[in-house]
Amino acid sequence: MQNIISVLNRYLSHINMPSVNIIDVIEILLISVFVYQFMVWIKYTRAYTLLKGLLIISAFLLVAYIFKMNTILWIVSKLSSVLIMAVIVIFQPELRKIVEQLGQKRIMSAIIPFDVGKEVKERFTDKTINELVKACFDMGEVKTGALIVIEQKNRLDEYIRTGINVDAVLSSQLLINIFEHNTPLHDGAVVMRGNRIVAATCYLPLSDNMELSKQLGTRHRAGVGISEVSDSVTIIVSEETGQISVAQEGKLERNVSSAKLREILEKAQNKTIVDNNKLRQLLKGRSKNEGKTDK
Ligand SMILES: Nc1ncnc2c1ncn2[C@@H]1O[C@H](COP(=O)(O)OP(=O)(O)OP(=O)(O)O)[C@@H](O)[C@H]1O
């Protein structure tokens, strides 16, 4: 033990610890934030592909340097300024955008975590609710059958896999189009995640609930079935009667009005307002965000 301490002392005495003051800490924080923002920017632009390309070229140059391939190194040194100009010209739109964003308030809130203000958190927007209600009642009017599963907390990937990938922003026109008779996507269920239609023609588990009315066929049984195995909300438009039903927690609510459907969807939307003023919360010694229903 004594030996270890003396060895450590000997080595640690050679290490010169620089004095760190508050400006150094701020500098480190600023650099970290800028590096992080730069990496995020790279990831979501074409620059990501460029970065991968540059890494491959750098690896190639390293090999050329290690094995002293002087001709290659000479060519690269002559071309380097041209390459930099080429990169600037190719990525001019992205560079221009980032400079423009610097002048906007949005980037400051991304850089400074102590953002002041409130943020609305919701599973889907009011617009999506409007589109859904409109589509369901429009389809009901002309007796077009539909089955729409709205994903909540439980992921529905295993049912999504049984269908055809759509991945499109939900609109009433798109829904009506999907469930149009004799079209390739009309059979089975549509699964929604957030504001998007993830997949169509999905196969859902059928409920074996004996209490369900004998008049109801497999579309309604499938709607109740998925609500028994997940926390999803499912809207069923009857092809026979044009009525709208909603399946939730293994129960079927039949013939709902548009106001009732809207109410159910607003509940599923789970809209909360999150107070983003973390600095104020920290100063108050509170760690949890305050959430309040917007109603
Ligand atoms: N397991 C399932 N998963 C998803 N969709 C299903 C499933 N079973 C049936 N369907 C859909 O339901 C349709 C058949 O509906 P059916 O007429 O049997 O139901 P229903 O409950 O009587 O409804 P409707 O009032 O619309 O006639 C199928 O064409 C298919 O689109």
The ligand as an ORCA input file, in Angstrom:
! r2SCAN-3c Opt
* xyz 0 1
  N     -58.724     -9.132    -37.799
  C     -58.964     -8.052    -38.544
  N     -58.098     -7.041    -38.540
  C     -58.326     -5.930    -39.256
  N     -59.406     -5.753    -40.002
  C     -60.311     -6.715    -40.059
  C     -60.143     -7.916    -39.324
  N     -61.213     -8.700    -39.570
  C     -62.004     -8.029    -40.401
  N     -61.468     -6.828    -40.712
  C     -62.065     -5.810    -41.588
  O     -63.448     -5.868    -41.452
  C     -64.043     -6.119    -42.714
  C     -65.196     -7.028    -42.559
  O     -66.116     -6.402    -41.795
  P     -67.481     -7.089    -41.329
  O     -68.550     -6.701    -42.275
  O     -67.269     -8.512    -40.985
  O     -67.558     -6.311    -39.971
  P     -68.687     -5.601    -39.163
  O     -68.161     -5.519    -37.764
  O     -70.004     -6.246    -39.418
  O     -68.679     -4.145    -39.729
  P     -69.627     -3.393    -40.753
  O     -70.691     -2.802    -39.907
  O     -68.714     -2.412    -41.346
  O     -70.149     -4.426    -41.727
  C     -62.968     -6.727    -43.537
  O     -63.163     -6.441    -44.909
  C     -61.721     -6.110    -43.016
  O     -61.487     -4.864    -43.694
*
